Every structure is written in C-alpha cells, then in structure tokens.
Amino acid sequence: MCGIVGFNGHKNAAPVLLDGLSKLEYRGYDSSGIAVRDGEAPVRVVKAKGRLSVLCEKTDDGRAVAGNCGIGHTRWATHGEPSETNAHPHCSDDGNVVGVHNGIIENYQELKDKLVKKGYVFYSETDTEVAIKLIDYYYKKYLGTPIDAINHAMVRIRGSYALAVMFKEYPEEIYVARKDSPMILGVENGESYIASDVPAILKYTRNVYYIGNMEIARLQKGNITFYNLDGDEIEKELVEIKWDTEAAEKGGFEHFMMKEIHEQPKVVEDTLNSVLKDGKIDLTEVGLTEEEMKEISQIYIVACGSAYHVGVAAQYVIEDLARIPVRVELASEFRYRKPILDKNGLVILVSQSGETADTLAALRESKELGVKTLAIVNVVGSSIAREADNVFYTLAGPEISVATTKAYSTQLIASYALALQLAKVRETISEEKYCEMIQELTTIPRKIGKILEDKERIQWFAAKYANSKDVFFIGRGIDYAICLEGSLKMKEISYIHSEAYAAGELKHGTISLIEDGTLVIGVLTQDHLYEKTVSNLVEVKSRGAYLMGLTHYGNYNIEDTADFAVYVPKTDEHFATSLAVIPLQLLGYYVSVAKGLDVDKPRNLAKSVTVE
C-alpha cells in the first residue's frame, strides 16, 4: 500500500519522481505529492488529492519544479481522510525535516501528545506528520547527525514504516529507514534511486540494494551507505534485477490485466522449467532435501486473498498425492488464535510481493515456534524471501494490475511441483505415475493458450450479464477452490456482489438467496463429482437461476442443464484449477470493461497489503 520514490542525481528530479509514482499506481492511492530540493534553496512541496494526473498538471509534468534531489509519495488513507493536507510529503514546523512514509505508526497518539507538549503544532491528521516531527525533535535535541535523529525516532516508534527523509542542512542527501514495509534502493551512473517496488525504478537501473529491517541508508549522488540501529556502517550486496523493462508496459493491450492474462502460458512454463531437470522435478535451489520431505508430518499453508485460494487448491492436491495432512490458514487470523504447530511440520507462506504484512507476521510467528518455513514468492530479495528457511521463486515477472492473474497461476504450478515431489519422495505414487503427471504439467501452458483463443464468447456473455446484482459460484472439491478465485475476480474489479459456495452447502441456507435471473456459475472439472454438482445446478435453476457451466471438453451434456457453457481442455484433475481459472479471469475482466470501470486500479484496493 502507498508508494515511495526518491531520486538524487544530476537531472531534474520531479519528472523522475512522477514517472516512478506512475509505475506504483497499481498499489492503490487517493492522493500524491513530491518534495524537491534545488541546492541550498528551501524545499518545494507540491501535493494533490485524487489521481496522479492532478499532481502532474499542477507541476507541468515536473517541469515547473526545479531541483535534482527529491522524494515522492502516493498515499492510501489510514490516519485522516484523503485530502491535500493529509497527503505526503510532510514537514516539521520550520521546514527543517521533510519526509514521506509507508506503514502504520501504532503509538502515534502517544508520540503526538509528547510533541505537542514540546511546542510542536500539527496541521494534518496523519501518523506520518508525527514521525517527521519526532525526527526533527531528536535532531535538535541531541545536535547530532540525521542518522542519530532517525535512530532515536526508530527506537520510539511502534508499528511498521518505510521512511524517506530530507534535512535542510544536508541539501544533497536523502535518508531512508525501514521496519516491516518494503523498500529498495538503486544506483546507476552517479545517481541514486528509492522505490517501494521494482517497477518504479526499472527504467533507470537494474542494480539495487535491499535495506533490512531496522536499518538506515544515506543516499548521495551515485552512492548509498547503510547503517544499523547503533549507527554503525554496514555492508550490503548489490543485486541485479532480471525483469525485462518491457514487462512493466502494456505492450499493446488496453489494460495491464489483459496483458498479464495473456502472459500466463509463458510465466507458467518458466516457473515449471525453473525446477524441471531432465524430465524430473529438482528442488535443490528451493532448499528442501529428500530427508526433510520425508519427515514432514503436517503442512500449514498461510496466505491472503488469491494466494489463500492457491492454498485451498494445493490442499486437495498435496493431501491426495502425498498423503500429508494440510491446513490452509488465513494469514490475518493465523497468529491471533495462537496456533498449535507440529515441530515436524512445514509452514508454506504464499505471497506475490513477499511483503504482505499478515503473511510476514505469520512467518515470524512460525519461526519463533521453531517450525520450518518455505516461501512461495515472486519478488527476489523481498522480506518473506529473506526470512524464510527455504524459497520457491515463481517467475511471473512484474504484475501491475491489482487483480492478480499470472502470479496466481505461477503459485499454482509451484504448489503442483511441490506436491509431486513430496509424493515421489514419500513413495505415495509410482515412478510411472510421477513421470506421467510431470508430462501432463508441461502441457498446461499450451492449453492455457488454447483457452485464450476463444475469449470472444466470454466477452459476449460478460456484456450480457454486466448489470448483475449478485453472482454465485458453486463447485465441489478442487472446483470449490476454483470458485473462490473466480468469485474474487468478479467482485474486486466489477464491484458486483459475488460469493463462492461448496455446492453441497446450498441446502444449508444459501439457496434462499436465489431468485429469477440470479447468475449461478457452476464449475465441474472433477468427473467423480460431476453428477452431484449438476444436481445442485438443477436445484437453483428450478428456482429461477440463469446458469453458466464451466467444464472440460467431452462433458457436452452440461448444455442440457446450463444456459451457457464454457469448455477448457481436459487435464489431470489435480491440475484443473490452472485451466478453469482462465475463463473466470476473463469473465471478471470483461464485466469490468463492459461497466466502464478502472480495471487495473479498482477502488479501495491496493496491490500489496503491507500494513495490517
């Protein structure tokens, strides 16, 4: 949530800041602002409520703001309503310190009361203004350096934060501090960059540092120095980002979401090939040994949103193939119920960004309890990736649209690979079956491509039902997991109320919601459950529902029941989610387009939820 950019170099900073902020719009925001220094001149702060285009217009796309050192921010309101006053950057009373902040300061009221007693006056409702004035207070109290001031403030602040701060007496420097909120720092050709996420600076540099928790950095032109909480200088490794810069552009598609839907065949293939060696799965780089896999007594999959839905699907696959008990946990609830974990268990954390606050907290809770952890993440060097015992990197590349598509699909493939290898090592499937299923996995990318070739039918259907008030998705077994993701795609970008139900639960209250014209989407990829789900569809149809049936080629008798049928290629039933989810992604997309909504940046949502 929110987005930070910073630049210290030789060219005008404002255009760089605005360009970087535009690459972070997908994170969600309600206002934006920049602060730029031009040598010894006072800092210039420009803020705007609403879309970034308003800020661009106020600054003539940055040309009206001179200076080669600056910071920028897109704000997602937490403390205080969306407004120009509450927008970042924020300044100390005399302009000595100006800064931006991501995260939530939990004890801001206590700190604010202290600062008011010291004579500080507050103009906004934000916790960020408290942080900036606290840094100013310690800077003046101890007459020290910016590092000293930030150190003292960090000790007093409780909560999460990524801070980028400029000091009046250090006109060509920017200071950064981090605790639990993402931040990367880049260097290139004598210039330095700050960003909350890779796409913001990928245009300018691929060489980045990852700042650790409770660490500080000083950015000079082309040089970055890191410090620990004691103020001692520490060394950091420079990492090269492998992402293609073109991957962050739309590439001719109207929306990033549609581009990313079409990228799924490639990224699924890339992720699978990353662990496929000579026709077999090799988890050497993931770090799980065969001995460790044999000793796993229980698996806990912890995630949020779509990643949680990956976990639901993976639960069916792992339990059936590897015969290991699996629990799927919502990361936001995990630590609050004081989980009881088996010491020989494995906690799998699933997160696209690797910075999801609740998932990161669950990871730390698991490690404190002494349980082995495995992260399935997309971003190299992210917090979850760094802190987990083992990491399975998905190769989805940058995902810009808030509604995940290709990251979800690569997480599925990762979970399949893990399930198959667990089954082989634990000898719960034969070698012949193992090789057969791996061969089937390699066909998934091509089959996804085939589904995308027939998207016009789904577009027609979406336009017809774009004005639906309620949509229900029903299925059994793995089909229920598919329904969960299909329902989320519908509601998050089309703003239509939708729910996913295990089809057998309809009789337990839900069926009372069905009335004439209600759209019910049945997912039927599991042949052994096909007839039971058809029976549930017949039940809702008799109560006036309009039915869409989603199944694989061959089950053509679905047309005897459903009013509209969508078919996907047949695959091993364990892998059906990877194919059946594609039409549901397209359905959500086309409904949103038909309603004229902002597909890539739906209201009230952020790409990466980095605050609790």
N, C-alpha and C positions, 0 to 999 in steps of 0.2 A: 504494500500500500504506500501511497505517496511516492515521489521520485525526487532524487537529488542529483544535480550535475554540478561540476565545478571545472574551471579552466584557469591555468596560469601559464601564459606563454608570450608570444611576440605579436600575434594578430589580435584583432578586436574580439573581446570575449563574448559580448552579448549575442552575436549570431550563433556562436558555438553553443552557448547555453540554451538558446531557444531551439536549436536543432536537436540537441540532446534531450531536452524536455519533450519534444515531439515524438521521440522514439520511446518515451516512457509513458505516453498517454494511456497505453493499454493497462497500466497498473491501476487506473481509476483515480479521479481527482475532481475537485469542484472549484479550484482557484489556482493561481500560479503567480510567480514573482521572480525577479532577479535582483542581485546587488552587484555592482561593478565598481572597481577602483581604477582610477586613472592617475597613477603615480601617487604624489602626495596629496592630491585633491580629495575632498570628502567623498565618501562612498555614495553612489547614486542607487537608490532603491525604487523599483517600479513594480507594482502589483496589480492584479486584476482578478475579478470574480468571473467564473464561467470558463469557457473553453480557452485553450491556449491562443487561439486566433485573436482573442481580445487583447492579450498581452503583446502579441506580435504587432497588432495595429497601433497600440499605444507607443511602441518603441520603433516603429517603422522597420520591423523585422530585425531589430537590434542596431540598425544604423544610427539611430538617434542617441545611443548610449555609448560614450567613449570609454576606453579603458581595456587593458589586456589581462586583468585579473578579476575573477568574479565567481559567484555561486548562484544557482537557480533551484527552483523547487515547484513541484506540483503537489497541492495539498488535498488530502482526504480528511474531511472534518471529523475530529474526535472530540476535542475540547473547544466548544464555541461553534456557532453556526457558520456556514460558508459565507464569507464576506471579504471585501478587500482589506479591511482592518485585521481580520484574523489570518489572512494569507501570509505566507512566509516570503521573504526573509523578515526577521525581527531584529530590533536594535536595542541596545542599552540606552538609558536616558540621555546620555551625552553623545551617543553615536560611537563610543569607544569600541564596542563589540557589535558585530552584525553576524547573524547566522541562520541556518536552516536546520531542520530536524525531522527525522522519521522515527516513529515509535510512540510509546506512551510513557509519560513520567508519572508513576503511581503516587508519589508523595508530593506532587506539585503544589497542593494547597498548603501543606506544612512549610515548604520552602518559600512560597509566595508570602505567607504571613511573616516569616523571618525577614524577608527582603523589604517588606513594607515598613517594618519597624526600623530598618536601616535607612529609610528615606526614599526607597525606590517607588516610582509611580508606574502603574500598569495601564496600558491602553487597550489591550486585547483580552480575550477570554481563554487564550491558549496556554497549554503547558510549556510550549516552546519558548515563549517570551520569558517564562520563569527560568528556564535553563540558560538562556543567553545572559540574563541579568545576574544569575548566580555566578557564571564565569567572570563577568565584569567585576562583581563584588570581590571575588578571591584574587583577581588580577591586581586590584587596587589595594586590597588589604595586605598582601604579602610583598607587593612591589617586585614581583618576580617576572618570569617569562610566560608566554602563552601556555607552554607545556605545564608549568607549575599551576596556573589557574585552572586549566582543564582537568588536571589530575585531582585537585581538591574538589572540583564540582562532581567529577565522576564518582568519588567516594560517597558523596552526599545523595546523589540521585538514585532512586529505586525505580526499576522498570526497564524498558527497552529503548534504545536510541541509536541512531546514526547521526552524528553532528558534523556539519561543515561550518567553520567559523573564520571570520577575518577580524584582525585587530588594527586599530587606527595607527599604532606605532610600528606596525610591520606591514607596510603597504604592498609588498610584492610577495606575500606568503598567505597560504590558506592552511588551516589546521583541521584535522579530522579526528573524531573519536567514535568508537563503536562498542555497543553491547547488545547483542541479540538481534540487531537489524542489519540487513545486508549492505555491503559497501565494497566497491572495487576501486583501485587507483591505477591509472595508466601513465606511461611515459612514451614520448616519441619526438625525435628531432628537437630537443631542447624545450619541450613543452610538457606540461603535466595535466592530467585529467582526473576527475572524480565522477563516479556514477553509482546509482543504486543497482543497475543491471547492465549487462554487457552491451545490448543494442545501442545504448546511448552514446557510446564512445567507439564502437566498432569501426565506424567510418574513419576515425582518426588514428587509432592504434590497436594492435593485437597484443601488445606487451603490457601485462597487468600484474599488480600485486593484490593479494587478498589480505586485508587487515584483519587481525584476530580479535577475539573478544577481549574487552578491557585494554585495548591498545590505542595509541595515538599516532598520528602521522603529520609531518610538516611537508607541505608542497611548495617547493621553489620551482623556478623555471627549469623543467627537464630533470629535476632531482627530487626524490622523495626519501625522507628519513623517518624511521619508525622508532617508537619509544614504548616501554612497558609502563605500568601504573606507577612505578617508582621513579619514572623519568629517565631511566637508563636506555641508551640506544640499543636497538636490537636489529638483527639481520633478517631480511626477507628474500624469498626466492621469486625471481621474475618468471611469470608463466605466459606462454604464448597461447592465445585463443585460436582455436582451429575453425571456428564458424566462418562460413562464407558470408561476406557482407551483403551479397545479393539475397541471402536467405531472410534478411530483415526488410526487404522491399516486397511490394505486392506482386511484381512480376507479371503484370497484365491482368490480374484478377481484380474484380471490383472491390473485394474485401479480403483482408488477411485470412479470415476464417475459411473462405472457399479455397484460397491458395493452400492453406495448411491441410485441408481435407484432401486435396489432390496430391500433396506431398507424402501421404501415408504409405503408399506402396514402397517408396524409396527408403523412408526412415525406418519402416518395419524391417525391410531387408537388411539395412545397415546394422540395426541393433542385433538382429539374429546372427548376421555374419561376424559380428564382433566376438561371439562366443562359440562359433561353429568352426571346428578344425577337423579336416579330413572326414566330414560327414558325422562327426560326433560333437557333443557339447563339452566345452572345456571352460571350467570356471576358475582357472588358475589366476587370472587377473582380478577376478572378484574376490579371491582370497579364501574361499571355502574349500577345505580339504575333504577328501572322502571320509576320513576318520571322523571329522566334525559332523558331516552329514549323517553318518550312521548313528551318532549319539544323540541327535535331536529328538526330544521327547514330545515337544509341543511347539507349534508355531503361532505367533501372535502378529497379525498384520495390522498396522496402525497407520491411519491416513485420514484425510479430509476430502470432502467433495467428490470429484470424479476419481481421484486416487483411491478413495474408500470403495467406490464401485468396482475398481480393478481388484481390490482385495476380496470383495464378495465373490466375484467370478473365480479368482485364484483359489479361494477356499474350496470350492467344488472340485477344481482340477487337482489340487495338491492332495486333498483327502482321498479322492478316488484313485489316483495313480500311485501316490507314495504311501498312502495309509497312515499319515501323520495327522493327529488332531489339530485343527486350525481354528483360531478365534479371530474374528475381524472386529477391530475396535475403532471407534471414532476418536481421533487424537484429542479433540476438545474435551472429551469426557475421561480419557484414559487415566490421568494422574489424580483426578479428583475423587475417584472411587477407590483409591489406594489399592491398586491391582496386586493380585497374588500371582506371581510368576514362577514357573518351574526353573530351577537353576540350570537345567539341561535344555531349556527352551531356546528358541531363536525369535527375536523381535525383528520384524521386517518393517521398515519405515518407507513409505512411498510418497514422493513429493517431486513435482516437476522442477520447481525452483531450488529445492534444497534449503529453503529459508522459511518455510511455513512455520509460524510461531508455535502452534499447538503440537505439531509433529516433532519439532525440535525439542520442545519441553518433554514430550513422551520419550524421545531418545535418551535424554539426560536422566530421566527417571529410571529407565530400564538399565542404564549403565550403573547407576547408583545401587540398583538391586542386584548387580552382578550377573546380568543376563547378556548373552552375546547378541550383537546387533548387526543387521545388514540393511543398508540403504539402497533403494532403487530411485535414483535421481538423474536429472538431465543436465544439471549445471556443474561442471568440473570446479572443484575448489569451494563449493558452497558450504555453508555451516554444517548441514547434516552430513554431507560427504566427508568433511574433515573429521567429524567427531565419531562417526560410526566405525565399528570394528572392520566391517567389510563394505564394499561399494560395488553395485552393479550399475554402470552408467548406461542410460539409454541415449541413443544418438538421434534425438528428434530435432536438434538444432534449435535456434531461437523460435519460440512460439509467441506471437504478438497478440493474437486475438484472445480476449478474456476467456471465452468459452474454449476449453481445451478439446482438441481432436487428435492431432498426431502424437502429442505427449502421452495421452491416454492409450493409444494404440501401441506405442513402444513399451509402455509399462506392462501391458498385457503380454506382449511377446517375451519380455523379461521374466514374467511370472511363469509362463509356459516352460521356458527353458529351465528355470529353476526346478519346477515340478518334475519334469522329465529326468533331470539328472539325479534328483533325490530318489526317484523311483528306480532308476538303474542301479545306483549305488546300494540302495537298500534291498534290491532284488525283488521288488514287488511287481515288476513287469519283466517280460522276457527280453533278451537281446534283440530278437526278431521284431517284437512289438516296438521296442525303443527306436530302432532304425526306421521302421515304417512310419512312426509318428514324426520323427525328425524330417523325413522326406515330405510328409504332408505339411509340416510347418513351412518348408521352403516354397510351397505353392501359395501361401497366404497373400504375399504381395501382388502376385498376378491376379488372384481372384478379387482382391480389393479394387484393382484397376478395372476389372470387368464390370463390377457394380457401378463404378463411376461413369461408365459409358452409357448407362441407362437412367441418368439422373433427371431427364426431362419429364418422365412420368411422375416422379416425386414432386417436381416443381409444379406440375399441373394440379396435383392433389393438394399441395400446400396452399396454393392460391384459393382453392375451393373452400378450404377449412380454416383460413387465416383469421376468421372472426369467431372462432370457437371460444366459449367461455370456460369450459372445463374439458380436459382430456385425461383419459385413464389408460395406463399401460399395464397389461397383465401377462404373466407368464409363470412357469414353474421351473424349479431347479436353476440351471445356468440362465435360462430365459428370463427369470426374475432379475438376475443381476444385469442383464441387458436392458431390461425395462427401467431399472433405476437410472442408468445413464441416459437413456432416451428421454425420460421424463425431465431430468435436469436440463438437458439441452433445450427442450421445449420451453421450460419456464424461464430459464435465465436470459434468453435472448429474444423471446417473443412476448414475454410478460403474460402468457396465458397460464392460468392455474392448471397444473397437471400433477398427477400422482402415479406412483408405481405400486402395484399390489401383487403379492403372490396370488395367483389365480384362485387357489383353493380357499383364500380368505374372503372372497367376495360375499359368501353367505353370512359372514360374521359382521354384518353391519354396512359394509361398503356399497352393496348393491342398492341400497335405498337412495343413493345419490344419482342413479341412472334415470334419465328421463328422455323424452323424444328428442332425437338429434344429437345426443351426447356422443362424442367421438371416443371410441374404445379401440385401442391398438393392441392386438394380441401378437405375442412373439412365440413362435412354435418351431424351434430348431432341434429340439430333443425328441427323437422319434418315439421313445418309450413313454413320453408324457404328452404326445401329440393329441390323442383322443380325449384325454382328460381336459386339456386346455380348450379344445374345440367345444366340449360340453359347456364350459364356462362362457364361451363366446355366444353360444346359443341362448344361454340364460339371460345375458344382457341384451341380446338382440330382441328377445321376446318382450323386453321392457322398453323398446324404442331406440336402443343404441344404434349408431352407424358404425360399422366395423371395418377396420383395416387389419388384414392378416399379413404377418411377415414370417416367411418360412423359406425353406430351400427348394431349389428346382426338384421336381418329382412329386411334391405334395400338392398337385394341382386341384385336388378335391377341396382345398381350402376355399375355392371360389364358390362352392355350394353353400358356404356359411358367410364368408366375408363379402362386404360390398366392394372392397378394393383390395387387391392382393399385390404384394411386393415379394420378389424372389431373390435369393442370393445363392451363389454356388454352394454345392454340398462340400462339407469338410468333416474331419473328425469332430464329433460332437463336443469334445473338450475345448476345441478352438473356435466354436461357433460365434462367440462374442466378437471376435475380430472382424467378422464379416457382417453380422446382423446389425452391429452398431453403425455402420456406414450409412444405410438409408435413414436411420434415425437422426444422425448428424445433419444430413441433407434436408430432412424434413424440418428440423428446427431452424436451419439457416433460411430456407425458402419461405417459411411462415413469417420470419422476422423481416425479410426483404419485402414480402407482399404487404406488410403492415407499415413499411417505410421507416423502420426503426434503425438505430445505430448498432449494426450487427457486432462490430468489433469491440465496442465500448458500451455495453449495456448499463443502464442506470444502476447506481448504488453498489456496483460490483468492482472489485479490484482483481488483477491477475494473480498477484502473490499476496496472501494474507500474512503479513509479517508482524502484526500486532494481535494480541489475544482478544 
